[in-house]
Amino acid sequence: METTEQIKKVKELTNQLLDSPKMINDKLPWNSWTSQVEDSENRIAGWIGKIFHIGALLILLALLWRTLEPLWINDGAWWINAETTAIIGGLLGVILWALAAFPIAQIIRKTSDSISSSNSGIVRLVFLELPIALIKLSGYIIAMLGLFAAVSAVLSFVTTLNIPGSIYVGDLFNALKEMGSLATTALFELLNEFAGINAGGAYNEMLQTSPMADAGLLSDYAWTTQGGLAVFVSFIAVLGTLINLYINVVIYNFLYGLISTLVAWIKAPYLPFKSL
């Protein structure tokens, strides 16, 4: 009888020893590491959204820095000993583009919310929803930059002041253009590769008007027909950016659907008249 109880006690101690990692893990305060790892696939959308969320703040700070930096870089050389009109125009440009940083950051924040709320599987998230979100993000940011550039063009045209038409985003702007045209670039490469049709050049020519043109140059054409036409074109460029955005979204959805159908057919091939 004692032997049986001893064996039972040994088994209990052995089970406790084997279960000790779980017992210690459960007692650690605020410990959700295990569940985070085990549920990692379902949390990928939230993690990506969090990256965009943090990126919105970093982009806001970076844009504000780049916009305000000319006030003190090189001891403020751009406004020291400058004419009064140049100082006023430069300060208006700084204020305008400092204001632009906030709606741009909000665009990124909304992209974060959209991705975080996704309930799709990892394949659909990575190959459909995330690329479309990036296409929309780049298109909306370029359109917002173009809108503020158009506003600076109007101010330059009306006030005759030289108001800067950009915020020195340079490489970032070029990267956004490439990302926003992801679908059309892929489609034109496919057409050129398999059909020998080179439509990319003509399409790019239609969109060659940059909404980030230096609108400050319009101060030299204030209250002239040429200046008024340039202001009009700056707003048309914003519209062209949005049209390019929506075209790319439609094309990407089409290409994704085409590839999905092809993959499904490869997994279970059939002939079109199979049901006959």
C-alpha positions as CSV (number, residue, x, y, z in Angstrom):
1,M,0.0,0.0,0.0
2,E,2.8,2.4,0.9
3,T,4.6,1.5,-2.3
4,T,1.5,2.4,-4.4
5,E,1.3,5.8,-2.6
6,Q,5.0,6.4,-3.1
7,I,4.7,5.6,-6.8
8,K,1.7,8.0,-7.0
9,K,3.6,10.7,-5.2
10,V,6.6,10.3,-7.6
11,K,4.2,10.6,-10.6
12,E,2.7,13.8,-9.1
13,L,6.2,15.3,-8.5
14,T,7.3,14.2,-12.0
15,N,4.2,15.9,-13.6
16,Q,4.8,19.0,-11.6
17,L,8.4,19.1,-12.7
18,L,7.4,18.6,-16.4
19,D,4.6,21.3,-16.0
20,S,6.9,23.8,-14.3
21,P,7.7,25.8,-17.5
22,K,4.0,26.4,-18.0
23,M,3.4,27.2,-14.4
24,I,6.3,29.8,-14.3
25,N,5.2,31.2,-17.7
26,D,1.6,31.7,-16.5
27,K,2.8,33.5,-13.3
28,L,5.0,36.0,-15.2
29,P,3.3,39.5,-15.1
30,W,1.9,40.8,-18.3
31,N,3.2,37.8,-20.1
32,S,1.5,37.4,-23.5
33,W,4.6,36.4,-25.5
34,T,3.5,32.8,-26.1
35,S,0.1,33.8,-27.4
36,Q,1.7,36.5,-29.5
37,V,4.0,34.0,-31.2
38,E,1.3,31.3,-31.6
39,D,-1.1,33.7,-33.0
40,S,1.5,35.5,-35.2
41,E,-0.2,34.9,-38.5
42,N,-3.4,36.5,-37.3
43,R,-1.5,39.5,-36.0
44,I,0.6,40.2,-39.1
45,A,-1.9,42.8,-40.3
46,G,-1.8,44.6,-36.9
47,W,2.0,44.5,-36.9
48,I,2.2,46.0,-40.4
49,G,-0.4,48.6,-39.4
50,K,1.7,49.5,-36.3
51,I,4.7,50.0,-38.6
52,F,2.7,52.5,-40.7
53,H,1.4,54.1,-37.5
54,I,4.9,54.7,-36.2
55,G,6.0,55.8,-39.7
56,A,3.3,58.5,-39.8
57,L,4.9,60.2,-36.8
58,L,8.4,59.8,-38.2
59,I,7.4,61.2,-41.6
60,L,5.6,64.1,-39.9
61,L,8.8,65.0,-37.9
62,A,11.0,64.5,-41.0
63,L,8.8,66.8,-43.2
64,L,8.7,69.5,-40.5
65,W,12.4,69.3,-40.1
66,R,13.1,69.6,-43.8
67,T,10.6,72.4,-44.1
68,L,11.9,74.5,-41.2
69,E,15.6,73.6,-41.7
70,P,16.2,76.5,-44.2
71,L,15.4,79.0,-41.5
72,W,18.7,78.2,-39.7
73,I,20.9,76.2,-42.0
74,N,24.0,78.1,-43.0
75,D,23.0,80.7,-40.4
76,G,19.8,81.3,-42.3
77,A,21.6,82.4,-45.4
78,W,18.5,82.4,-47.6
79,W,16.9,85.3,-45.7
80,I,19.8,87.2,-44.2
81,N,20.3,90.4,-46.3
82,A,17.5,89.3,-48.5
83,E,14.9,91.7,-49.8
84,T,11.7,92.1,-47.9
85,T,9.5,90.5,-50.6
86,A,11.9,87.5,-50.7
87,I,11.7,87.0,-47.0
88,I,7.9,87.2,-46.9
89,G,7.6,84.8,-49.8
90,G,10.0,82.4,-48.2
91,L,8.2,82.5,-44.9
92,L,4.8,81.9,-46.5
93,G,6.4,78.9,-48.3
94,V,7.7,77.5,-45.0
95,I,4.3,78.0,-43.3
96,L,2.4,76.4,-46.3
97,W,4.6,73.3,-46.4
98,A,4.7,72.9,-42.6
99,L,0.9,72.7,-42.8
100,A,1.2,70.2,-45.6
101,A,3.1,67.8,-43.4
102,F,0.1,67.1,-41.2
103,P,-2.4,65.9,-43.8
104,I,0.3,63.8,-45.3
105,A,1.0,62.1,-42.0
106,Q,-2.8,61.6,-41.6
107,I,-2.9,59.8,-45.0
108,I,-0.3,57.4,-43.6
109,R,-2.2,57.0,-40.4
110,K,-5.4,56.1,-42.3
111,T,-3.4,53.5,-44.2
112,S,-2.3,52.1,-40.9
113,D,-5.9,51.8,-39.7
114,S,-7.0,50.1,-43.0
115,I,-4.3,47.5,-42.9
116,S,-4.7,46.8,-39.1
117,S,-8.4,46.1,-39.6
118,S,-7.8,43.5,-42.2
119,N,-9.1,39.9,-41.5
120,S,-7.7,38.4,-44.7
121,G,-5.2,35.5,-44.8
122,I,-1.5,36.2,-45.1
123,V,-1.4,35.5,-48.9
124,R,-4.2,37.9,-49.7
125,L,-2.8,40.5,-47.3
126,V,0.7,40.4,-48.6
127,F,0.0,40.1,-52.3
128,L,-3.2,42.1,-52.7
129,E,-4.2,44.4,-49.8
130,L,-0.7,45.6,-48.9
131,P,0.3,46.5,-52.5
132,I,-3.0,48.3,-53.1
133,A,-2.6,50.1,-49.8
134,L,0.9,51.2,-50.9
135,I,-0.4,52.3,-54.4
136,K,-3.1,54.4,-52.8
137,L,-0.8,55.8,-50.1
138,S,1.7,57.0,-52.7
139,G,-1.0,58.4,-55.0
140,Y,-2.7,60.3,-52.2
141,I,0.6,61.7,-50.9
142,I,1.7,62.9,-54.4
143,A,-1.8,64.4,-55.0
144,M,-1.6,66.2,-51.6
145,L,1.9,67.5,-52.5
146,G,0.5,68.6,-55.9
147,L,-2.4,70.3,-54.2
148,F,-0.2,72.4,-52.0
149,A,2.1,73.1,-54.9
150,A,-1.0,74.4,-56.8
151,V,-1.9,76.6,-53.8
152,S,1.6,78.0,-53.8
153,A,1.2,78.6,-57.5
154,V,-2.0,80.6,-56.9
155,L,-0.3,82.6,-54.1
156,S,2.7,83.4,-56.3
157,F,0.4,84.4,-59.2
158,V,-1.8,86.6,-57.0
159,T,0.8,88.2,-54.7
160,T,3.8,88.3,-57.2
161,L,5.9,86.8,-54.3
162,N,8.3,84.0,-55.0
163,I,6.7,81.2,-52.9
164,P,8.5,77.8,-53.0
165,G,6.5,75.1,-54.7
166,S,8.0,72.1,-53.1
167,I,9.4,70.9,-49.7
168,Y,12.6,69.3,-50.9
169,V,11.4,65.7,-50.8
170,G,13.5,64.7,-53.9
171,D,14.2,61.0,-53.8
172,L,11.1,60.3,-51.7
173,F,8.9,61.9,-54.4
174,N,10.5,59.7,-57.1
175,A,10.1,56.6,-54.9
176,L,6.4,57.5,-54.4
177,K,5.9,57.9,-58.2
178,E,7.4,54.4,-58.9
179,M,5.3,52.8,-56.1
180,G,2.1,54.5,-57.3
181,S,2.7,53.2,-60.9
182,L,3.4,49.7,-59.8
183,A,0.5,48.1,-61.6
184,T,0.8,50.0,-64.9
185,T,4.6,49.3,-65.0
186,A,4.0,45.6,-64.5
187,L,1.2,45.6,-67.2
188,F,3.3,47.5,-69.8
189,E,6.3,45.1,-69.2
190,L,4.0,42.1,-69.8
191,L,2.6,43.7,-73.0
192,N,6.1,44.5,-74.2
193,E,7.4,41.1,-73.4
194,F,4.7,38.9,-74.8
195,A,3.0,41.1,-77.4
196,G,5.7,43.5,-78.4
197,I,3.5,46.4,-77.6
198,N,5.4,49.4,-76.0
199,A,2.6,51.4,-74.5
200,G,4.5,52.6,-71.4
201,G,6.2,55.5,-73.1
202,A,2.9,57.0,-74.4
203,Y,1.2,56.6,-71.0
204,N,4.1,58.2,-69.1
205,E,4.1,61.1,-71.5
206,M,0.4,61.8,-70.6
207,L,1.5,62.0,-66.9
208,Q,4.8,63.8,-67.4
209,T,3.4,67.0,-65.9
210,S,4.7,67.0,-62.4
211,P,2.5,68.5,-59.7
212,M,5.7,69.4,-57.8
213,A,6.9,71.9,-60.4
214,D,8.5,75.0,-58.8
215,A,5.4,77.2,-58.6
216,G,7.5,80.0,-57.1
217,L,8.7,80.8,-60.6
218,L,5.1,82.0,-61.3
219,S,6.0,85.2,-59.5
220,D,7.7,86.3,-62.8
221,Y,4.4,85.7,-64.6
222,A,1.9,87.1,-62.1
223,W,-1.3,88.3,-63.7
224,T,-0.3,87.1,-67.1
225,T,-2.0,84.6,-69.5
226,Q,1.1,82.3,-69.3
227,G,1.0,82.4,-65.5
228,G,-2.7,81.7,-65.3
229,L,-2.3,78.7,-67.6
230,A,0.5,77.4,-65.4
231,V,-1.8,77.6,-62.4
232,F,-4.4,75.7,-64.3
233,V,-2.0,73.0,-65.3
234,S,-0.8,72.6,-61.7
235,F,-4.4,71.7,-60.7
236,I,-4.7,69.4,-63.7
237,A,-1.6,67.6,-62.6
238,V,-3.3,66.8,-59.3
239,L,-6.2,65.3,-61.2
240,G,-3.9,63.3,-63.4
241,T,-2.2,61.9,-60.3
242,L,-5.5,60.7,-58.9
243,I,-6.5,59.2,-62.3
244,N,-3.2,57.3,-62.4
245,L,-3.9,56.1,-58.9
246,Y,-7.3,54.6,-59.7
247,I,-6.1,53.1,-62.9
248,N,-3.3,51.3,-61.1
249,V,-5.7,50.0,-58.4
250,V,-8.0,48.6,-61.1
251,I,-5.1,47.0,-63.0
252,Y,-3.5,45.5,-60.0
253,N,-6.9,43.9,-58.9
254,F,-7.2,42.5,-62.4
255,L,-3.7,41.1,-62.5
256,Y,-4.1,39.6,-59.0
257,G,-7.4,38.0,-60.1
258,L,-5.8,36.7,-63.2
259,I,-2.9,35.1,-61.4
260,S,-5.2,33.7,-58.7
261,T,-7.3,32.1,-61.3
262,L,-4.3,30.7,-63.1
263,V,-2.9,29.2,-59.8
264,A,-6.3,27.7,-59.0
265,W,-6.4,26.1,-62.5
266,I,-2.9,24.7,-62.1
267,K,-3.9,23.1,-58.8
268,A,-7.0,21.6,-60.4
269,P,-6.7,21.8,-64.2
270,Y,-9.8,21.4,-66.4
271,L,-10.8,22.0,-70.0
272,P,-13.4,24.7,-70.7
273,F,-15.9,22.1,-72.1
274,K,-15.4,19.8,-69.0
275,S,-19.1,20.2,-68.0
276,L,-20.4,19.3,-71.5
